[in-house]
Amino acid sequence: MAPEFRAIAVEGENETEISLADLRGERVVLIFYPKDNTPGCTIQACSLRDHWGEIKGKARVFGVSADSAASHKKFIAKRELPYPLLADTDRAICEAYGVWVQKSMMGKKFMGIERSTFVIGVDGKIEAILEKVSPVGHTDKLSKILG
């Protein structure tokens, strides 16, 4: 079963509290990414936006990062993202899904979000996991899983 969560979903200028239980009966995609407006995350988000016609209607899609709702609003507006972003500021969702991990860059170790995607079925069970995905090609892999 997919870990339960509750978070603020930002869509455009709107904020709504949402939980996985609220979405039961719908297919859900959680796309975990490190940070709003960074190069890789922007590539990934814009690819999903550009291929939205292939994805919408097949699942409820949410981007998830530890950024604030205010940061998400700016990212959505700047990149014209057609899907909501979850503000996981306390990293509870990231930790529950095992994507808050130790990372390394140029010899320095730090904690951060591992770029991963979870597809959750209508019954609340995890159908597929894309781990350590590249921002380039992620959308194609997700489209194939969603059929």
Secondary structure, DSSP 8 states (H G I E B T S, - for coil): -----EEEEEETTEEEEEETGGGTTS-EEEEE-S-TT-HHHHHHHHHHHHTHHHHBTTBEEEEEES--HHHHHHHHHHHT-SS-EEE-TT-HHHHHTT-EEEEEETTEEEEEE--EEEEE-TTS-EEEEE-S--TTTHHHHHHHHH-
